[in-house]
Amino acid sequence: MSEAVLYQSVLQKLGQLSPQKLVELDAFLAFLVQKQNKGIGSIANGTAPLDQYFGAWEDWDDDEFQSFLKHTTEVRNDLFFMREVDL
């Protein structure tokens, strides 16, 4: 799809949105622009360069990393598995 056709397609879809949805779209577009300006991920191909995250925990000692993993598991369990569901 050429840039001109893609641009027209996006504008047509924008014209179909209600004003309430434009607020959400504006927030999403602001997020994409901020992400692009920070250089996190590639907006053009939709992929984030994973090598940015390689070695993120390299400087942590084993105990600190294990504590992080334990905390992450506990938070995940609290948020998703231990909540009450009213049916």
PyMOL Python script that loads the backbone (N, CA, C, O; Angstrom):
from pymol import cmd

cmd.read_pdbstr("""\
ATOM      1  N   MET A   1       0.850  -1.172   0.000  1.00  0.00           N
ATOM      2  CA  MET A   1       0.000   0.000   0.000  1.00  0.00           C
ATOM      3  C   MET A   1       0.899   1.240   0.000  1.00  0.00           C
ATOM      4  O   MET A   1       1.812   1.360   0.817  1.00  0.00           O
ATOM      5  N   SER A   2       0.630   2.137  -0.909  1.00  0.00           N
ATOM      6  CA  SER A   2       1.452   3.344  -0.987  1.00  0.00           C
ATOM      7  C   SER A   2       1.145   4.268   0.188  1.00  0.00           C
ATOM      8  O   SER A   2       0.127   4.128   0.866  1.00  0.00           O
ATOM      9  N   GLU A   3       2.046   5.203   0.406  1.00  0.00           N
ATOM     10  CA  GLU A   3       1.854   6.137   1.522  1.00  0.00           C
ATOM     11  C   GLU A   3       0.582   6.958   1.348  1.00  0.00           C
ATOM     12  O   GLU A   3      -0.139   7.196   2.317  1.00  0.00           O
ATOM     13  N   ALA A   4       0.304   7.392   0.129  1.00  0.00           N
ATOM     14  CA  ALA A   4      -0.883   8.211  -0.113  1.00  0.00           C
ATOM     15  C   ALA A   4      -2.160   7.415   0.156  1.00  0.00           C
ATOM     16  O   ALA A   4      -3.101   7.934   0.755  1.00  0.00           O
ATOM     17  N   VAL A   5      -2.192   6.171  -0.281  1.00  0.00           N
ATOM     18  CA  VAL A   5      -3.368   5.327  -0.063  1.00  0.00           C
ATOM     19  C   VAL A   5      -3.523   5.040   1.424  1.00  0.00           C
ATOM     20  O   VAL A   5      -4.634   5.077   1.953  1.00  0.00           O
ATOM     21  N   LEU A   6      -2.434   4.759   2.087  1.00  0.00           N
ATOM     22  CA  LEU A   6      -2.475   4.500   3.522  1.00  0.00           C
ATOM     23  C   LEU A   6      -2.959   5.735   4.281  1.00  0.00           C
ATOM     24  O   LEU A   6      -3.771   5.623   5.200  1.00  0.00           O
ATOM     25  N   TYR A   7      -2.472   6.888   3.904  1.00  0.00           N
ATOM     26  CA  TYR A   7      -2.875   8.147   4.532  1.00  0.00           C
ATOM     27  C   TYR A   7      -4.377   8.374   4.358  1.00  0.00           C
ATOM     28  O   TYR A   7      -5.065   8.744   5.310  1.00  0.00           O
ATOM     29  N   GLN A   8      -4.885   8.154   3.145  1.00  0.00           N
ATOM     30  CA  GLN A   8      -6.312   8.320   2.883  1.00  0.00           C
ATOM     31  C   GLN A   8      -7.137   7.317   3.684  1.00  0.00           C
ATOM     32  O   GLN A   8      -8.203   7.657   4.197  1.00  0.00           O
ATOM     33  N   SER A   9      -6.653   6.099   3.790  1.00  0.00           N
ATOM     34  CA  SER A   9      -7.355   5.065   4.550  1.00  0.00           C
ATOM     35  C   SER A   9      -7.477   5.454   6.023  1.00  0.00           C
ATOM     36  O   SER A   9      -8.534   5.289   6.633  1.00  0.00           O
ATOM     37  N   VAL A  10      -6.387   5.970   6.584  1.00  0.00           N
ATOM     38  CA  VAL A  10      -6.398   6.394   7.984  1.00  0.00           C
ATOM     39  C   VAL A  10      -7.377   7.560   8.168  1.00  0.00           C
ATOM     40  O   VAL A  10      -8.144   7.577   9.131  1.00  0.00           O
ATOM     41  N   LEU A  11      -7.352   8.520   7.262  1.00  0.00           N
ATOM     42  CA  LEU A  11      -8.257   9.665   7.363  1.00  0.00           C
ATOM     43  C   LEU A  11      -9.721   9.247   7.240  1.00  0.00           C
ATOM     44  O   LEU A  11     -10.576   9.797   7.934  1.00  0.00           O
ATOM     45  N   GLN A  12     -10.022   8.288   6.372  1.00  0.00           N
ATOM     46  CA  GLN A  12     -11.394   7.799   6.241  1.00  0.00           C
ATOM     47  C   GLN A  12     -11.861   7.152   7.540  1.00  0.00           C
ATOM     48  O   GLN A  12     -12.995   7.358   7.974  1.00  0.00           O
ATOM     49  N   LYS A  13     -10.993   6.380   8.146  1.00  0.00           N
ATOM     50  CA  LYS A  13     -11.348   5.730   9.410  1.00  0.00           C
ATOM     51  C   LYS A  13     -11.527   6.765  10.520  1.00  0.00           C
ATOM     52  O   LYS A  13     -12.406   6.619  11.369  1.00  0.00           O
ATOM     53  N   LEU A  14     -10.707   7.797  10.515  1.00  0.00           N
ATOM     54  CA  LEU A  14     -10.859   8.876  11.502  1.00  0.00           C
ATOM     55  C   LEU A  14     -12.220   9.546  11.368  1.00  0.00           C
ATOM     56  O   LEU A  14     -12.849   9.894  12.367  1.00  0.00           O
ATOM     57  N   GLY A  15     -12.665   9.724  10.143  1.00  0.00           N
ATOM     58  CA  GLY A  15     -13.953  10.351   9.908  1.00  0.00           C
ATOM     59  C   GLY A  15     -15.122   9.528  10.413  1.00  0.00           C
ATOM     60  O   GLY A  15     -16.208  10.067  10.626  1.00  0.00           O
ATOM     61  N   GLN A  16     -14.923   8.246  10.606  1.00  0.00           N
ATOM     62  CA  GLN A  16     -15.988   7.357  11.068  1.00  0.00           C
ATOM     63  C   GLN A  16     -16.068   7.274  12.590  1.00  0.00           C
ATOM     64  O   GLN A  16     -17.031   6.725  13.126  1.00  0.00           O
ATOM     65  N   LEU A  17     -15.076   7.809  13.289  1.00  0.00           N
ATOM     66  CA  LEU A  17     -15.060   7.722  14.747  1.00  0.00           C
ATOM     67  C   LEU A  17     -15.944   8.790  15.378  1.00  0.00           C
ATOM     68  O   LEU A  17     -16.072   9.903  14.868  1.00  0.00           O
ATOM     69  N   SER A  18     -16.547   8.420  16.502  1.00  0.00           N
ATOM     70  CA  SER A  18     -17.326   9.400  17.257  1.00  0.00           C
ATOM     71  C   SER A  18     -16.357  10.325  18.004  1.00  0.00           C
ATOM     72  O   SER A  18     -15.209   9.953  18.250  1.00  0.00           O
ATOM     73  N   PRO A  19     -16.813  11.518  18.360  1.00  0.00           N
ATOM     74  CA  PRO A  19     -15.939  12.446  19.086  1.00  0.00           C
ATOM     75  C   PRO A  19     -15.392  11.859  20.387  1.00  0.00           C
ATOM     76  O   PRO A  19     -14.270  12.179  20.780  1.00  0.00           O
ATOM     77  N   GLN A  20     -16.168  11.005  21.059  1.00  0.00           N
ATOM     78  CA  GLN A  20     -15.692  10.396  22.297  1.00  0.00           C
ATOM     79  C   GLN A  20     -14.492   9.485  22.034  1.00  0.00           C
ATOM     80  O   GLN A  20     -13.560   9.436  22.837  1.00  0.00           O
ATOM     81  N   LYS A  21     -14.516   8.774  20.927  1.00  0.00           N
ATOM     82  CA  LYS A  21     -13.408   7.871  20.593  1.00  0.00           C
ATOM     83  C   LYS A  21     -12.169   8.636  20.150  1.00  0.00           C
ATOM     84  O   LYS A  21     -11.056   8.116  20.235  1.00  0.00           O
ATOM     85  N   LEU A  22     -12.351   9.859  19.680  1.00  0.00           N
ATOM     86  CA  LEU A  22     -11.196  10.657  19.267  1.00  0.00           C
ATOM     87  C   LEU A  22     -10.294  10.983  20.449  1.00  0.00           C
ATOM     88  O   LEU A  22      -9.082  11.124  20.285  1.00  0.00           O
ATOM     89  N   VAL A  23     -10.869  11.103  21.625  1.00  0.00           N
ATOM     90  CA  VAL A  23     -10.073  11.353  22.834  1.00  0.00           C
ATOM     91  C   VAL A  23      -9.147  10.166  23.081  1.00  0.00           C
ATOM     92  O   VAL A  23      -7.962  10.349  23.359  1.00  0.00           O
ATOM     93  N   GLU A  24      -9.684   8.950  22.980  1.00  0.00           N
ATOM     94  CA  GLU A  24      -8.870   7.743  23.162  1.00  0.00           C
ATOM     95  C   GLU A  24      -7.798   7.647  22.082  1.00  0.00           C
ATOM     96  O   GLU A  24      -6.645   7.317  22.362  1.00  0.00           O
ATOM     97  N   LEU A  25      -8.193   7.939  20.845  1.00  0.00           N
ATOM     98  CA  LEU A  25      -7.242   7.876  19.738  1.00  0.00           C
ATOM     99  C   LEU A  25      -6.116   8.882  19.927  1.00  0.00           C
ATOM    100  O   LEU A  25      -4.953   8.575  19.666  1.00  0.00           O
ATOM    101  N   ASP A  26      -6.459  10.077  20.378  1.00  0.00           N
ATOM    102  CA  ASP A  26      -5.445  11.100  20.617  1.00  0.00           C
ATOM    103  C   ASP A  26      -4.434  10.638  21.674  1.00  0.00           C
ATOM    104  O   ASP A  26      -3.231  10.854  21.530  1.00  0.00           O
ATOM    105  N   ALA A  27      -4.932  10.008  22.722  1.00  0.00           N
ATOM    106  CA  ALA A  27      -4.037   9.505  23.772  1.00  0.00           C
ATOM    107  C   ALA A  27      -3.135   8.408  23.221  1.00  0.00           C
ATOM    108  O   ALA A  27      -1.945   8.363  23.534  1.00  0.00           O
ATOM    109  N   PHE A  28      -3.698   7.526  22.402  1.00  0.00           N
ATOM    110  CA  PHE A  28      -2.897   6.446  21.809  1.00  0.00           C
ATOM    111  C   PHE A  28      -1.837   7.009  20.870  1.00  0.00           C
ATOM    112  O   PHE A  28      -0.686   6.572  20.895  1.00  0.00           O
ATOM    113  N   LEU A  29      -2.217   7.964  20.052  1.00  0.00           N
ATOM    114  CA  LEU A  29      -1.246   8.572  19.133  1.00  0.00           C
ATOM    115  C   LEU A  29      -0.147   9.291  19.894  1.00  0.00           C
ATOM    116  O   LEU A  29       1.016   9.241  19.495  1.00  0.00           O
ATOM    117  N   ALA A  30      -0.498   9.960  20.983  1.00  0.00           N
ATOM    118  CA  ALA A  30       0.513  10.619  21.805  1.00  0.00           C
ATOM    119  C   ALA A  30       1.491   9.589  22.364  1.00  0.00           C
ATOM    120  O   ALA A  30       2.696   9.832  22.422  1.00  0.00           O
ATOM    121  N   PHE A  31       0.959   8.430  22.776  1.00  0.00           N
ATOM    122  CA  PHE A  31       1.814   7.351  23.265  1.00  0.00           C
ATOM    123  C   PHE A  31       2.769   6.876  22.169  1.00  0.00           C
ATOM    124  O   PHE A  31       3.959   6.694  22.427  1.00  0.00           O
ATOM    125  N   LEU A  32       2.265   6.672  20.952  1.00  0.00           N
ATOM    126  CA  LEU A  32       3.117   6.224  19.844  1.00  0.00           C
ATOM    127  C   LEU A  32       4.209   7.240  19.530  1.00  0.00           C
ATOM    128  O   LEU A  32       5.361   6.872  19.297  1.00  0.00           O
ATOM    129  N   VAL A  33       3.844   8.514  19.526  1.00  0.00           N
ATOM    130  CA  VAL A  33       4.826   9.562  19.242  1.00  0.00           C
ATOM    131  C   VAL A  33       5.889   9.595  20.332  1.00  0.00           C
ATOM    132  O   VAL A  33       7.079   9.712  20.039  1.00  0.00           O
ATOM    133  N   GLN A  34       5.462   9.493  21.587  1.00  0.00           N
ATOM    134  CA  GLN A  34       6.418   9.494  22.698  1.00  0.00           C
ATOM    135  C   GLN A  34       7.352   8.289  22.597  1.00  0.00           C
ATOM    136  O   GLN A  34       8.558   8.411  22.812  1.00  0.00           O
ATOM    137  N   LYS A  35       6.790   7.134  22.271  1.00  0.00           N
ATOM    138  CA  LYS A  35       7.588   5.912  22.126  1.00  0.00           C
ATOM    139  C   LYS A  35       8.597   6.073  20.986  1.00  0.00           C
ATOM    140  O   LYS A  35       9.754   5.673  21.111  1.00  0.00           O
ATOM    141  N   GLN A  36       8.157   6.650  19.897  1.00  0.00           N
ATOM    142  CA  GLN A  36       9.048   6.858  18.759  1.00  0.00           C
ATOM    143  C   GLN A  36      10.149   7.846  19.102  1.00  0.00           C
ATOM    144  O   GLN A  36      11.310   7.636  18.749  1.00  0.00           O
ATOM    145  N   ASN A  37       9.786   8.934  19.797  1.00  0.00           N
ATOM    146  CA  ASN A  37      10.771   9.954  20.140  1.00  0.00           C
ATOM    147  C   ASN A  37      11.813   9.447  21.127  1.00  0.00           C
ATOM    148  O   ASN A  37      12.958   9.900  21.118  1.00  0.00           O
ATOM    149  N   LYS A  38      11.416   8.506  21.978  1.00  0.00           N
ATOM    150  CA  LYS A  38      12.370   7.923  22.922  1.00  0.00           C
ATOM    151  C   LYS A  38      13.215   6.837  22.273  1.00  0.00           C
ATOM    152  O   LYS A  38      14.192   6.372  22.860  1.00  0.00           O
ATOM    153  N   GLY A  39      12.840   6.429  21.054  1.00  0.00           N
ATOM    154  CA  GLY A  39      13.603   5.407  20.356  1.00  0.00           C
ATOM    155  C   GLY A  39      13.337   4.013  20.868  1.00  0.00           C
ATOM    156  O   GLY A  39      14.150   3.114  20.656  1.00  0.00           O
ATOM    157  N   ILE A  40      12.207   3.808  21.541  1.00  0.00           N
ATOM    158  CA  ILE A  40      11.863   2.481  22.034  1.00  0.00           C
ATOM    159  C   ILE A  40      10.961   1.840  21.006  1.00  0.00           C
ATOM    160  O   ILE A  40       9.814   2.250  20.825  1.00  0.00           O
ATOM    161  N   GLY A  41      11.481   0.836  20.337  1.00  0.00           N
ATOM    162  CA  GLY A  41      10.680   0.150  19.336  1.00  0.00           C
ATOM    163  C   GLY A  41      10.705   0.883  18.019  1.00  0.00           C
ATOM    164  O   GLY A  41      11.157   2.024  17.926  1.00  0.00           O
ATOM    165  N   SER A  42      10.221   0.222  17.030  1.00  0.00           N
ATOM    166  CA  SER A  42      10.149   0.807  15.710  1.00  0.00           C
ATOM    167  C   SER A  42       8.686   0.911  15.312  1.00  0.00           C
ATOM    168  O   SER A  42       7.999  -0.102  15.186  1.00  0.00           O
ATOM    169  N   ILE A  43       8.218   2.111  15.119  1.00  0.00           N
ATOM    170  CA  ILE A  43       6.825   2.319  14.758  1.00  0.00           C
ATOM    171  C   ILE A  43       6.580   1.794  13.347  1.00  0.00           C
ATOM    172  O   ILE A  43       5.504   1.272  13.056  1.00  0.00           O
ATOM    173  N   ALA A  44       7.560   1.929  12.483  1.00  0.00           N
ATOM    174  CA  ALA A  44       7.366   1.553  11.087  1.00  0.00           C
ATOM    175  C   ALA A  44       7.060   0.064  10.914  1.00  0.00           C
ATOM    176  O   ALA A  44       6.164  -0.293  10.149  1.00  0.00           O
ATOM    177  N   ASN A  45       7.784  -0.799  11.609  1.00  0.00           N
ATOM    178  CA  ASN A  45       7.560  -2.232  11.414  1.00  0.00           C
ATOM    179  C   ASN A  45       6.888  -2.894  12.602  1.00  0.00           C
ATOM    180  O   ASN A  45       6.655  -4.103  12.580  1.00  0.00           O
ATOM    181  N   GLY A  46       6.572  -2.131  13.637  1.00  0.00           N
ATOM    182  CA  GLY A  46       5.815  -2.662  14.758  1.00  0.00           C
ATOM    183  C   GLY A  46       6.574  -3.608  15.671  1.00  0.00           C
ATOM    184  O   GLY A  46       5.959  -4.364  16.423  1.00  0.00           O
ATOM    185  N   THR A  47       7.881  -3.582  15.620  1.00  0.00           N
ATOM    186  CA  THR A  47       8.661  -4.461  16.490  1.00  0.00           C
ATOM    187  C   THR A  47       9.573  -3.646  17.379  1.00  0.00           C
ATOM    188  O   THR A  47      10.104  -2.613  16.971  1.00  0.00           O
ATOM    189  N   ALA A  48       9.747  -4.116  18.583  1.00  0.00           N
ATOM    190  CA  ALA A  48      10.678  -3.470  19.505  1.00  0.00           C
ATOM    191  C   ALA A  48      11.997  -4.220  19.433  1.00  0.00           C
ATOM    192  O   ALA A  48      12.001  -5.451  19.420  1.00  0.00           O
ATOM    193  N   PRO A  49      13.106  -3.516  19.385  1.00  0.00           N
ATOM    194  CA  PRO A  49      14.398  -4.203  19.349  1.00  0.00           C
ATOM    195  C   PRO A  49      14.674  -4.858  20.705  1.00  0.00           C
ATOM    196  O   PRO A  49      14.985  -4.180  21.684  1.00  0.00           O
ATOM    197  N   LEU A  50      14.556  -6.166  20.741  1.00  0.00           N
ATOM    198  CA  LEU A  50      14.708  -6.888  21.998  1.00  0.00           C
ATOM    199  C   LEU A  50      16.098  -6.744  22.592  1.00  0.00           C
ATOM    200  O   LEU A  50      16.272  -6.872  23.804  1.00  0.00           O
ATOM    201  N   ASP A  51      17.080  -6.481  21.757  1.00  0.00           N
ATOM    202  CA  ASP A  51      18.434  -6.369  22.288  1.00  0.00           C
ATOM    203  C   ASP A  51      18.583  -5.188  23.236  1.00  0.00           C
ATOM    204  O   ASP A  51      19.572  -5.109  23.965  1.00  0.00           O
ATOM    205  N   GLN A  52      17.615  -4.262  23.243  1.00  0.00           N
ATOM    206  CA  GLN A  52      17.655  -3.167  24.217  1.00  0.00           C
ATOM    207  C   GLN A  52      17.499  -3.699  25.636  1.00  0.00           C
ATOM    208  O   GLN A  52      17.976  -3.092  26.595  1.00  0.00           O
ATOM    209  N   TYR A  53      16.827  -4.838  25.757  1.00  0.00           N
ATOM    210  CA  TYR A  53      16.522  -5.374  27.079  1.00  0.00           C
ATOM    211  C   TYR A  53      17.501  -6.464  27.515  1.00  0.00           C
ATOM    212  O   TYR A  53      17.481  -6.868  28.678  1.00  0.00           O
ATOM    213  N   PHE A  54      18.340  -6.940  26.632  1.00  0.00           N
ATOM    214  CA  PHE A  54      19.293  -7.990  26.983  1.00  0.00           C
ATOM    215  C   PHE A  54      20.235  -7.490  28.071  1.00  0.00           C
ATOM    216  O   PHE A  54      20.781  -6.390  27.981  1.00  0.00           O
ATOM    217  N   GLY A  55      20.415  -8.299  29.084  1.00  0.00           N
ATOM    218  CA  GLY A  55      21.330  -7.951  30.156  1.00  0.00           C
ATOM    219  C   GLY A  55      20.779  -6.936  31.142  1.00  0.00           C
ATOM    220  O   GLY A  55      21.528  -6.367  31.937  1.00  0.00           O
ATOM    221  N   ALA A  56      19.471  -6.708  31.095  1.00  0.00           N
ATOM    222  CA  ALA A  56      18.877  -5.712  31.991  1.00  0.00           C
ATOM    223  C   ALA A  56      19.106  -6.076  33.452  1.00  0.00           C
ATOM    224  O   ALA A  56      19.203  -5.193  34.304  1.00  0.00           O
ATOM    225  N   TRP A  57      19.193  -7.376  33.749  1.00  0.00           N
ATOM    226  CA  TRP A  57      19.383  -7.827  35.128  1.00  0.00           C
ATOM    227  C   TRP A  57      20.806  -8.317  35.362  1.00  0.00           C
ATOM    228  O   TRP A  57      21.088  -8.957  36.375  1.00  0.00           O
ATOM    229  N   GLU A  58      21.682  -8.025  34.444  1.00  0.00           N
ATOM    230  CA  GLU A  58      23.054  -8.527  34.513  1.00  0.00           C
ATOM    231  C   GLU A  58      23.787  -8.070  35.779  1.00  0.00           C
ATOM    232  O   GLU A  58      24.591  -8.816  36.337  1.00  0.00           O
ATOM    233  N   ASP A  59      23.512  -6.861  36.221  1.00  0.00           N
ATOM    234  CA  ASP A  59      24.216  -6.317  37.381  1.00  0.00           C
ATOM    235  C   ASP A  59      23.619  -6.755  38.710  1.00  0.00           C
ATOM    236  O   ASP A  59      24.191  -6.479  39.764  1.00  0.00           O
ATOM    237  N   TRP A  60      22.467  -7.439  38.671  1.00  0.00           N
ATOM    238  CA  TRP A  60      21.824  -7.876  39.905  1.00  0.00           C
ATOM    239  C   TRP A  60      22.507  -9.130  40.424  1.00  0.00           C
ATOM    240  O   TRP A  60      22.910  -9.990  39.641  1.00  0.00           O
ATOM    241  N   ASP A  61      22.639  -9.238  41.740  1.00  0.00           N
ATOM    242  CA  ASP A  61      23.151 -10.497  42.283  1.00  0.00           C
ATOM    243  C   ASP A  61      22.008 -11.519  42.298  1.00  0.00           C
ATOM    244  O   ASP A  61      20.846 -11.146  42.131  1.00  0.00           O
ATOM    245  N   ASP A  62      22.320 -12.775  42.493  1.00  0.00           N
ATOM    246  CA  ASP A  62      21.334 -13.853  42.403  1.00  0.00           C
ATOM    247  C   ASP A  62      20.190 -13.682  43.399  1.00  0.00           C
ATOM    248  O   ASP A  62      19.029 -13.913  43.060  1.00  0.00           O
ATOM    249  N   ASP A  63      20.516 -13.276  44.631  1.00  0.00           N
ATOM    250  CA  ASP A  63      19.474 -13.108  45.648  1.00  0.00           C
ATOM    251  C   ASP A  63      18.496 -11.992  45.255  1.00  0.00           C
ATOM    252  O   ASP A  63      17.283 -12.122  45.415  1.00  0.00           O
ATOM    253  N   GLU A  64      19.051 -10.908  44.745  1.00  0.00           N
ATOM    254  CA  GLU A  64      18.212  -9.783  44.337  1.00  0.00           C
ATOM    255  C   GLU A  64      17.297 -10.189  43.176  1.00  0.00           C
ATOM    256  O   GLU A  64      16.118  -9.835  43.158  1.00  0.00           O
ATOM    257  N   PHE A  65      17.836 -10.921  42.223  1.00  0.00           N
ATOM    258  CA  PHE A  65      17.041 -11.358  41.080  1.00  0.00           C
ATOM    259  C   PHE A  65      15.959 -12.344  41.516  1.00  0.00           C
ATOM    260  O   PHE A  65      14.820 -12.251  41.058  1.00  0.00           O
ATOM    261  N   GLN A  66      16.298 -13.280  42.389  1.00  0.00           N
ATOM    262  CA  GLN A  66      15.308 -14.245  42.884  1.00  0.00           C
ATOM    263  C   GLN A  66      14.203 -13.526  43.667  1.00  0.00           C
ATOM    264  O   GLN A  66      13.031 -13.892  43.572  1.00  0.00           O
ATOM    265  N   SER A  67      14.577 -12.520  44.426  1.00  0.00           N
ATOM    266  CA  SER A  67      13.591 -11.729  45.157  1.00  0.00           C
ATOM    267  C   SER A  67      12.653 -11.015  44.188  1.00  0.00           C
ATOM    268  O   SER A  67      11.445 -10.957  44.419  1.00  0.00           O
ATOM    269  N   PHE A  68      13.199 -10.478  43.117  1.00  0.00           N
ATOM    270  CA  PHE A  68      12.399  -9.829  42.087  1.00  0.00           C
ATOM    271  C   PHE A  68      11.416 -10.814  41.460  1.00  0.00           C
ATOM    272  O   PHE A  68      10.238 -10.496  41.296  1.00  0.00           O
ATOM    273  N   LEU A  69      11.893 -12.005  41.110  1.00  0.00           N
ATOM    274  CA  LEU A  69      11.021 -13.025  40.520  1.00  0.00           C
ATOM    275  C   LEU A  69       9.913 -13.438  41.484  1.00  0.00           C
ATOM    276  O   LEU A  69       8.763 -13.606  41.080  1.00  0.00           O
ATOM    277  N   LYS A  70      10.261 -13.598  42.753  1.00  0.00           N
ATOM    278  CA  LYS A  70       9.271 -13.981  43.754  1.00  0.00           C
ATOM    279  C   LYS A  70       8.207 -12.889  43.886  1.00  0.00           C
ATOM    280  O   LYS A  70       7.010 -13.174  43.909  1.00  0.00           O
ATOM    281  N   HIS A  71       8.658 -11.647  43.972  1.00  0.00           N
ATOM    282  CA  HIS A  71       7.720 -10.524  44.097  1.00  0.00           C
ATOM    283  C   HIS A  71       6.806 -10.443  42.874  1.00  0.00           C
ATOM    284  O   HIS A  71       5.603 -10.222  43.014  1.00  0.00           O
ATOM    285  N   THR A  72       7.361 -10.617  41.693  1.00  0.00           N
ATOM    286  CA  THR A  72       6.573 -10.566  40.461  1.00  0.00           C
ATOM    287  C   THR A  72       5.516 -11.660  40.448  1.00  0.00           C
ATOM    288  O   THR A  72       4.378 -11.422  40.046  1.00  0.00           O
ATOM    289  N   THR A  73       5.887 -12.856  40.884  1.00  0.00           N
ATOM    290  CA  THR A  73       4.940 -13.974  40.944  1.00  0.00           C
ATOM    291  C   THR A  73       3.832 -13.685  41.950  1.00  0.00           C
ATOM    292  O   THR A  73       2.662 -13.950  41.675  1.00  0.00           O
ATOM    293  N   GLU A  74       4.189 -13.150  43.104  1.00  0.00           N
ATOM    294  CA  GLU A  74       3.194 -12.825  44.127  1.00  0.00           C
ATOM    295  C   GLU A  74       2.211 -11.767  43.631  1.00  0.00           C
ATOM    296  O   GLU A  74       1.004 -11.888  43.840  1.00  0.00           O
ATOM    297  N   VAL A  75       2.722 -10.748  42.987  1.00  0.00           N
ATOM    298  CA  VAL A  75       1.854  -9.690  42.466  1.00  0.00           C
ATOM    299  C   VAL A  75       0.921 -10.254  41.404  1.00  0.00           C
ATOM    300  O   VAL A  75      -0.273  -9.953  41.400  1.00  0.00           O
ATOM    301  N   ARG A  76       1.456 -11.066  40.509  1.00  0.00           N
ATOM    302  CA  ARG A  76       0.631 -11.680  39.466  1.00  0.00           C
ATOM    303  C   ARG A  76      -0.462 -12.539  40.082  1.00  0.00           C
ATOM    304  O   ARG A  76      -1.614 -12.483  39.650  1.00  0.00           O
ATOM    305  N   ASN A  77      -0.113 -13.327  41.083  1.00  0.00           N
ATOM    306  CA  ASN A  77      -1.109 -14.171  41.752  1.00  0.00           C
ATOM    307  C   ASN A  77      -2.180 -13.330  42.426  1.00  0.00           C
ATOM    308  O   ASN A  77      -3.368 -13.641  42.338  1.00  0.00           O
ATOM    309  N   ASP A  78      -1.761 -12.265  43.099  1.00  0.00           N
ATOM    310  CA  ASP A  78      -2.726 -11.392  43.767  1.00  0.00           C
ATOM    311  C   ASP A  78      -3.684 -10.740  42.757  1.00  0.00           C
ATOM    312  O   ASP A  78      -4.880 -10.612  43.018  1.00  0.00           O
ATOM    313  N   LEU A  79      -3.152 -10.341  41.628  1.00  0.00           N
ATOM    314  CA  LEU A  79      -3.968  -9.635  40.651  1.00  0.00           C
ATOM    315  C   LEU A  79      -4.908 -10.550  39.873  1.00  0.00           C
ATOM    316  O   LEU A  79      -6.035 -10.167  39.562  1.00  0.00           O
ATOM    317  N   PHE A  80      -4.447 -11.754  39.560  1.00  0.00           N
ATOM    318  CA  PHE A  80      -5.219 -12.581  38.647  1.00  0.00           C
ATOM    319  C   PHE A  80      -5.816 -13.840  39.253  1.00  0.00           C
ATOM    320  O   PHE A  80      -6.911 -14.244  38.864  1.00  0.00           O
ATOM    321  N   PHE A  81      -5.133 -14.462  40.184  1.00  0.00           N
ATOM    322  CA  PHE A  81      -5.599 -15.760  40.657  1.00  0.00           C
ATOM    323  C   PHE A  81      -6.352 -15.690  41.974  1.00  0.00           C
ATOM    324  O   PHE A  81      -7.209 -16.535  42.231  1.00  0.00           O
ATOM    325  N   MET A  82      -6.060 -14.713  42.811  1.00  0.00           N
ATOM    326  CA  MET A  82      -6.643 -14.667  44.135  1.00  0.00           C
ATOM    327  C   MET A  82      -7.847 -13.724  44.244  1.00  0.00           C
ATOM    328  O   MET A  82      -8.410 -13.562  45.327  1.00  0.00           O
ATOM    329  N   ARG A  83      -8.237 -13.112  43.145  1.00  0.00           N
ATOM    330  CA  ARG A  83      -9.352 -12.183  43.219  1.00  0.00           C
ATOM    331  C   ARG A  83     -10.679 -12.928  43.237  1.00  0.00           C
ATOM    332  O   ARG A  83     -10.810 -14.016  42.676  1.00  0.00           O
ATOM    333  N   GLU A  84     -11.646 -12.325  43.884  1.00  0.00           N
ATOM    334  CA  GLU A  84     -12.974 -12.910  43.962  1.00  0.00           C
ATOM    335  C   GLU A  84     -13.779 -12.459  42.754  1.00  0.00           C
ATOM    336  O   GLU A  84     -13.723 -11.298  42.349  1.00  0.00           O
ATOM    337  N   VAL A  85     -14.524 -13.388  42.192  1.00  0.00           N
ATOM    338  CA  VAL A  85     -15.358 -13.083  41.041  1.00  0.00           C
ATOM    339  C   VAL A  85     -16.805 -13.312  41.425  1.00  0.00           C
ATOM    340  O   VAL A  85     -17.183 -14.421  41.805  1.00  0.00           O
ATOM    341  N   ASP A  86     -17.604 -12.287  41.330  1.00  0.00           N
ATOM    342  CA  ASP A  86     -19.037 -12.407  41.597  1.00  0.00           C
ATOM    343  C   ASP A  86     -19.760 -12.760  40.319  1.00  0.00           C
ATOM    344  O   ASP A  86     -19.704 -12.024  39.333  1.00  0.00           O
ATOM    345  N   LEU A  87     -20.421 -13.865  40.342  1.00  0.00           N
ATOM    346  CA  LEU A  87     -21.180 -14.267  39.142  1.00  0.00           C
ATOM    347  C   LEU A  87     -22.650 -14.070  39.328  1.00  0.00           C
ATOM    348  O   LEU A  87     -23.431 -14.357  38.421  1.00  0.00           O
TER     349      LEU A  87
END
""", "prot")
cmd.dss("prot")
cmd.show_as("cartoon", "prot")
cmd.util.cbc("prot")
cmd.orient("prot")
